[in-house]
């Protein structure tokens, strides 16, 4: 009898441990979502259209303020077009200076996880050096409003809306976006 009770307790404990490890904690989900956001930023800044598109679900939506790109192919093409414009600007530059560059950063990240779905808000800002001294300057800022889904254990954007405070049509309106 005692052996049966002990065996039963061991089974219950093993089942509980395996069930707990199958579900991720808020901390694990948040870390994975912050990694998603960082991979998105690196891909954007380096014009890596494939990596950028891979941060979205297959049917993901990118609302960039000037319209929407729906699906990975459209999102990938959006980045390819941005990269073409950047390369064309560099080709026209006769200043003799090193090519201008820019980097996006995010802060004030708010994430709410509900199972395999999450929503997030974050400020973004852009530092560039497109000036005669190639000195760093803050040249743009806004915020993201994200919907994310966990697919096969990986967090992806299902929808990302970009607000940009330098463009009237893309500026935020209304109240606090972080609830």
Backbone bond lengths (Angstrom), bond angles and torsions (degrees), N, CA, C in turn:
res aa  C-N    CA-C-N  psi(-1)  N-CA   C-N-CA  omega(-1)  CA-C   N-CA-C  phi
1 X - - - 1.440 - - 1.526 110.93 -
2 X 1.336 115.65 -46.32 1.455 120.47 -179.71 1.535 110.59 -62.32
3 X 1.353 115.93 -39.41 1.467 119.91 177.66 1.517 110.98 -62.73
4 X 1.317 117.38 -39.18 1.464 121.60 179.62 1.520 111.12 -65.59
5 X 1.328 115.97 -43.04 1.469 119.90 178.95 1.527 109.69 -64.68
6 X 1.337 116.85 -43.69 1.453 121.01 179.24 1.532 110.54 -62.03
7 X 1.322 117.38 -45.00 1.464 121.58 179.10 1.526 110.38 -61.17
8 X 1.312 115.64 -40.41 1.465 120.99 179.15 1.526 110.66 -64.17
9 X 1.323 117.35 -43.70 1.460 121.68 179.10 1.527 111.14 -63.64
10 X 1.325 116.51 -42.73 1.462 120.50 178.14 1.529 109.48 -61.09
11 X 1.311 118.16 -45.11 1.459 122.53 179.43 1.530 110.52 -60.21
12 X 1.321 117.18 -47.19 1.469 121.38 -179.60 1.525 110.26 -61.85
13 X 1.312 117.22 -43.47 1.462 120.65 179.20 1.525 111.41 -63.64
14 X 1.315 117.78 -44.63 1.467 121.03 178.66 1.514 111.03 -63.63
15 X 1.317 117.00 -40.42 1.461 121.19 178.33 1.527 110.48 -63.59
16 X 1.324 116.73 -43.06 1.466 121.17 -179.97 1.522 110.69 -64.11
17 X 1.331 117.69 -42.40 1.462 121.21 179.61 1.521 110.35 -65.42
18 X 1.322 118.17 -44.49 1.466 120.18 -179.19 1.518 111.02 -67.85
19 X 1.325 118.44 -35.58 1.460 121.13 177.51 1.516 110.79 -67.53
20 X 1.328 116.90 -41.22 1.458 120.48 179.97 1.522 111.00 -65.80
21 X 1.327 117.33 -37.79 1.457 119.51 -179.33 1.527 111.62 -73.88
22 X 1.329 118.53 -20.88 1.458 121.30 178.08 1.526 110.91 -74.47
23 X 1.322 117.16 -25.04 1.450 121.72 178.23 1.519 108.76 -101.32
24 X 1.327 115.52 135.74 1.459 117.95 179.27 1.520 109.90 -88.70
25 X 1.298 114.74 155.86 1.452 120.80 178.15 1.527 109.60 -85.53
26 X 1.326 116.16 167.84 1.457 120.40 175.45 1.530 110.18 -57.76
27 X 1.326 116.75 -41.66 1.468 120.36 -179.15 1.527 111.04 -61.74
28 X 1.331 116.88 -43.34 1.467 120.00 178.64 1.524 110.76 -65.16
29 X 1.339 116.90 -44.43 1.465 119.68 178.95 1.516 110.99 -62.95
30 X 1.315 117.26 -43.81 1.469 120.71 179.89 1.531 110.58 -61.79
31 X 1.322 116.87 -43.84 1.465 119.95 178.77 1.528 110.71 -61.12
32 X 1.318 116.92 -41.31 1.465 120.37 179.19 1.536 111.04 -67.30
33 X 1.326 117.46 -36.44 1.464 120.92 178.51 1.527 110.39 -70.38
34 X 1.324 117.73 -40.30 1.462 119.91 176.68 1.528 110.85 -64.46
35 X 1.331 117.16 -35.39 1.464 121.15 174.94 1.536 109.63 -64.34
36 X 1.321 117.47 -42.45 1.465 121.86 176.28 1.523 110.31 -57.06
37 X 1.328 117.13 -46.86 1.460 121.16 -179.51 1.528 111.36 -62.06
38 X 1.316 117.27 -40.32 1.464 121.10 -179.74 1.535 110.90 -68.14
39 X 1.336 116.78 -43.68 1.467 119.49 178.55 1.526 110.63 -61.66
40 X 1.324 116.72 -37.90 1.464 122.58 176.06 1.530 110.11 -59.15
41 X 1.339 116.50 -47.27 1.468 120.78 -177.86 1.522 112.33 -64.85
42 X 1.336 117.35 -44.66 1.462 119.59 177.84 1.528 110.57 -61.03
43 X 1.315 116.84 -44.66 1.466 120.42 -179.98 1.525 110.45 -61.54
44 X 1.319 117.42 -41.74 1.466 121.52 178.68 1.521 110.72 -62.06
45 X 1.318 116.99 -51.52 1.464 120.84 -175.13 1.524 113.70 -66.81
46 X 1.316 117.07 -27.51 1.460 119.55 -179.29 1.526 112.67 -103.79
47 X 1.340 116.67 10.12 1.460 121.16 175.35 1.513 113.49 63.08
48 X 1.314 117.93 29.45 1.464 122.59 -179.58 1.533 108.73 -87.15
49 X 1.320 115.35 87.93 1.461 121.53 -172.99 1.521 112.66 -61.85
50 X 1.325 118.00 -38.70 1.465 120.47 -179.85 1.521 111.31 -66.58
51 X 1.333 116.75 -46.69 1.464 119.91 179.26 1.527 110.63 -64.43
52 X 1.326 116.82 -39.31 1.461 121.33 178.88 1.525 110.05 -60.90
53 X 1.319 116.97 -51.55 1.466 121.06 -179.19 1.522 111.58 -61.70
54 X 1.331 117.38 -31.04 1.465 120.61 -177.97 1.525 112.68 -71.08
55 X 1.327 118.28 -9.85 1.461 120.34 176.55 1.529 111.43 -83.19
56 X 1.327 117.02 -3.06 1.460 122.85 179.75 1.527 110.31 -110.74
57 X 1.329 115.60 155.35 1.457 119.96 171.21 1.529 108.21 -65.18
58 X 1.312 116.67 164.60 1.463 121.51 -179.14 1.531 110.78 -55.45
59 X 1.323 116.53 -37.54 1.469 121.15 -179.91 1.530 111.89 -105.30
60 X 1.325 116.92 23.15 1.461 122.08 -176.62 1.514 112.84 -61.68
61 X 1.338 114.38 159.50 1.466 121.59 -178.45 1.524 108.63 -124.76
62 X 1.323 115.98 129.94 1.456 122.96 173.39 1.518 107.27 -113.46
63 X 1.326 115.99 112.21 1.459 120.62 174.30 1.513 106.39 -99.83
64 X 1.333 116.29 104.36 1.460 121.48 -174.66 1.515 112.71 -98.35
65 X 1.299 117.45 13.30 1.451 121.01 177.10 1.516 113.27 90.53
66 X 1.310 116.88 -32.24 1.456 121.22 176.71 1.517 111.20 -96.84
67 X 1.305 116.78 7.30 1.451 122.67 -178.20 1.518 109.80 145.33
68 X 1.314 114.76 -167.91 1.462 120.32 179.67 1.512 110.44 -125.70
69 X 1.311 114.78 142.26 1.458 122.15 169.89 1.522 105.65 -110.45
70 X 1.330 116.37 123.81 1.467 120.88 -176.43 1.518 109.50 -115.16
71 X 1.322 115.86 123.50 1.455 122.15 -179.20 1.514 111.37 92.11
72 X 1.329 115.29 153.96 1.471 119.89 -176.23 1.517 113.39 -60.20
73 X 1.334 118.05 -38.05 1.470 119.20 -179.51 1.524 111.08 -62.95
74 X 1.321 117.21 -44.29 1.468 120.91 179.43 1.523 110.91 -66.25
75 X 1.323 116.61 -39.25 1.468 121.12 179.24 1.526 109.57 -66.24
76 X 1.312 116.34 -43.03 1.469 121.15 177.17 1.528 110.30 -59.91
77 X 1.331 117.22 -45.16 1.465 121.39 179.55 1.520 111.98 -63.63
78 X 1.317 117.47 -34.03 1.470 121.24 177.34 1.530 109.77 -60.45
79 X 1.324 117.02 -44.40 1.468 120.66 179.28 1.526 110.90 -69.52
80 X 1.325 117.11 -38.70 1.472 119.53 177.06 1.527 111.30 -60.65
81 X 1.320 117.14 -40.03 1.470 120.91 177.50 1.527 110.75 -65.92
82 X 1.324 116.91 -41.90 1.474 119.98 176.03 1.520 110.71 -59.82
83 X 1.336 116.07 -43.16 1.466 120.43 -179.26 1.534 110.44 -64.63
84 X 1.329 117.68 -38.85 1.470 120.25 177.36 1.524 111.01 -62.04
85 X 1.331 117.21 -42.63 1.472 120.57 178.87 1.534 110.48 -63.66
86 X 1.334 116.59 -41.89 1.466 120.71 179.08 1.524 110.79 -62.94
87 X 1.322 116.60 -44.61 1.469 120.27 179.96 1.525 111.21 -66.13
88 X 1.337 117.73 -35.78 1.462 121.15 177.67 1.528 110.65 -66.16
89 X 1.345 117.04 -39.96 1.468 120.27 177.00 1.516 110.70 -64.04
90 X 1.328 117.26 -41.82 1.469 120.51 179.02 1.523 110.68 -63.27
91 X 1.329 117.26 -38.16 1.465 121.03 -178.99 1.529 111.56 -66.85
92 X 1.313 117.73 -30.34 1.472 122.34 -179.83 1.527 112.59 -80.84
93 X 1.324 117.35 -15.43 1.463 121.93 -175.93 1.527 110.11 -72.73
94 X 1.321 115.70 116.11 1.466 121.03 179.37 1.527 111.51 -110.66
95 X 1.325 116.70 17.96 1.467 120.67 -174.94 1.527 113.42 -72.12
96 X 1.305 117.49 -21.35 1.457 120.19 -175.35 1.519 112.98 82.21
97 X 1.311 116.92 -2.07 1.461 121.40 177.78 1.525 109.38 -81.32
98 X 1.320 115.04 160.66 1.465 117.89 174.04 1.530 107.41 -61.37
99 X 1.322 117.41 154.05 1.473 119.34 -178.31 1.530 111.52 -59.08
100 X 1.319 114.90 142.23 1.463 120.09 176.62 1.527 108.75 -67.57
101 X 1.312 115.39 150.84 1.460 121.31 178.82 1.527 108.69 -141.02
102 X 1.304 114.83 165.65 1.452 120.03 177.22 1.516 110.48 -149.14
103 X 1.315 115.58 156.80 1.458 121.40 179.14 1.515 109.59 -139.23
104 X 1.322 114.37 135.85 1.461 121.55 175.62 1.527 109.60 -94.16
105 X 1.307 115.46 146.17 1.463 122.42 175.42 1.518 108.27 -135.29
106 X 1.329 115.74 154.63 1.456 119.73 176.29 1.519 109.74 -125.26
107 X 1.322 114.62 154.94 1.456 120.57 178.28 1.525 109.12 -153.83
108 X 1.317 115.90 177.54 1.469 122.66 177.11 1.531 110.86 50.24
109 X 1.303 115.44 52.83 1.467 122.12 -175.57 1.529 110.00 -81.50
110 X 1.327 115.36 123.96 1.457 122.72 176.05 1.520 107.17 -117.33
111 X 1.329 117.40 126.89 1.466 121.60 -177.43 1.518 109.04 -133.70
112 X 1.320 116.33 131.76 1.467 122.19 172.47 1.521 107.34 -118.79
113 X 1.320 116.10 120.35 1.463 122.13 -179.10 1.520 108.69 -105.39
114 X 1.325 115.10 133.81 1.462 121.38 175.70 1.528 107.00 -134.52
115 X 1.325 115.96 89.56 1.464 120.20 -177.73 1.519 110.52 67.77
116 X 1.336 116.36 -122.04 1.463 121.78 179.94 1.519 112.54 -96.06
117 X 1.330 117.01 16.58 1.459 122.38 176.83 1.515 108.54 -125.23
118 X 1.309 115.20 150.43 1.460 119.95 177.68 1.520 109.19 -151.13
119 X 1.316 114.87 155.16 1.461 121.42 170.00 1.516 106.48 -124.05
120 X 1.301 115.72 150.39 1.449 120.02 -178.89 1.507 111.61 -146.18
121 X 1.304 114.47 155.61 1.453 123.08 174.65 1.518 106.96 -136.65
122 X 1.317 116.41 143.56 1.463 120.19 177.59 1.523 109.37 -158.46
123 X 1.327 115.41 144.20 1.459 119.54 169.44 1.522 108.59 -76.28
124 X 1.319 116.66 148.52 1.459 121.04 170.14 1.525 107.68 -129.23
125 X 1.309 115.25 151.66 1.459 120.06 171.97 1.514 108.76 -144.80
126 X 1.313 114.91 155.36 1.460 121.66 -176.93 1.520 108.97 -121.19
127 X 1.320 115.04 129.21 1.453 122.17 174.55 1.519 106.50 -111.12
128 X 1.325 116.17 125.58 1.463 120.79 179.85 1.512 110.81 -130.34
129 X 1.320 115.17 170.02 1.463 119.96 178.35 1.531 110.95 -131.97
130 X 1.323 115.93 37.20 1.457 121.11 -179.99 1.530 109.81 -83.83
131 X 1.336 115.08 69.34 1.457 121.72 179.35 1.526 108.22 -149.57
132 X 1.321 116.01 172.06 1.476 121.00 -173.25 1.525 114.02 -62.82
133 X 1.327 117.68 -26.19 1.466 120.34 179.76 1.520 112.24 -98.16
134 X 1.308 117.50 -2.90 1.468 123.48 -173.69 1.534 109.77 52.67
135 X 1.330 114.98 37.15 1.465 121.45 177.77 1.525 109.12 -87.64
136 X 1.302 115.96 144.99 1.460 120.86 179.06 1.518 110.28 -68.44
137 X 1.337 115.37 137.28 1.458 120.43 174.82 1.519 109.29 -149.34
138 X 1.311 114.54 143.18 1.459 120.40 175.02 1.518 106.57 -72.41
139 X 1.329 117.16 119.01 1.460 118.54 -175.20 1.524 114.79 -122.84
140 X 1.331 117.18 -2.20 1.460 118.70 -179.84 1.523 109.07 -165.86
141 X 1.352 115.75 151.99 1.459 119.46 176.96 1.522 109.78 -159.99
142 X 1.317 114.38 161.45 1.457 120.78 178.21 1.519 109.17 -179.33
143 X 1.336 114.66 -151.41 1.464 117.89 176.45 1.530 110.36 -148.44
144 X 1.321 114.70 161.99 1.458 123.25 176.29 1.521 109.31 -108.04
145 X 1.317 115.60 145.89 1.454 122.60 167.89 1.522 106.02 -124.64
146 X 1.325 116.23 115.65 1.462 121.87 -170.22 1.519 112.65 -118.20
147 X 1.327 113.71 145.94 1.455 122.87 164.50 1.514 105.43 -119.07
148 X 1.332 116.03 131.88 1.459 120.55 -175.85 1.516 109.86 -131.79
149 X 1.314 114.23 154.88 1.463 120.53 178.93 1.524 108.05 -138.59
150 X 1.324 115.19 145.87 1.463 120.68 177.70 1.522 107.90 -93.80
151 X 1.331 116.07 118.96 1.460 122.90 -178.49 1.527 107.93 -119.82
152 X 1.325 116.53 120.06 1.470 121.28 -179.29 1.527 111.66 50.13
153 X 1.334 116.16 42.41 1.453 121.47 176.67 1.512 115.42 81.12
154 X 1.345 118.16 3.53 1.466 121.46 -177.71 1.523 109.35 -121.24
155 X 1.344 116.33 131.44 1.454 120.85 176.89 1.524 110.40 -78.40
156 X 1.343 115.38 135.87 1.461 122.38 178.77 1.525 109.01 -137.36
157 X 1.313 116.54 155.13 1.458 120.54 172.98 1.526 108.78 -76.50
158 X 1.319 117.12 128.49 1.458 119.81 169.40 1.527 108.74 -95.32
159 X 1.333 115.63 -27.21 1.463 120.49 174.09 1.517 108.68 -154.64
160 X 1.324 115.18 133.03 1.465 121.42 175.19 1.516 107.62 -130.28
161 X 1.327 115.28 123.82 1.464 121.87 176.84 1.523 107.19 -110.25
162 X 1.332 116.20 128.00 1.459 122.32 -177.83 1.527 109.32 -107.18
163 X 1.309 115.84 124.79 1.465 121.45 172.67 1.520 107.60 -106.53
164 X 1.345 115.92 137.61 1.458 122.08 -177.87 1.523 108.11 -129.98
165 X 1.312 116.62 117.75 1.463 120.93 -175.03 1.528 113.95 -76.82
166 X 1.327 118.18 -2.77 1.467 120.88 176.30 1.529 111.86 -89.79
167 X 1.296 117.13 -15.21 1.464 121.60 -176.39 1.527 109.18 -117.02
168 X 1.326 116.17 118.51 1.464 120.19 -174.68 1.522 112.44 -53.69
169 X 1.318 117.66 -42.98 1.471 120.82 -178.44 1.524 112.81 -72.37
170 X 1.325 117.47 -15.50 1.470 121.45 -177.54 1.518 112.86 -110.92
171 X 1.348 116.81 2.29 1.459 121.03 -178.57 1.523 110.49 -76.36
172 X 1.308 115.43 152.33 1.468 121.57 178.85 1.524 109.64 -72.70
173 X 1.298 115.02 145.41 1.460 121.69 172.94 1.507 107.69 -127.63
174 X 1.295 116.59 156.89 1.456 118.75 177.31 1.510 112.45 92.68
175 X 1.308 114.19 -160.48 1.460 121.59 -172.72 1.510 114.24 -90.69
176 X 1.307 113.65 -161.29 1.452 123.66 -177.74 1.542 110.29 -59.08
177 X 1.332 117.59 117.58 1.465 119.37 -178.29 1.530 113.69 -74.68
178 X 1.340 117.29 -14.09 1.467 120.59 -176.25 1.523 111.23 -94.21
179 X 1.309 117.42 26.49 1.463 124.89 175.14 1.483 109.91 75.49
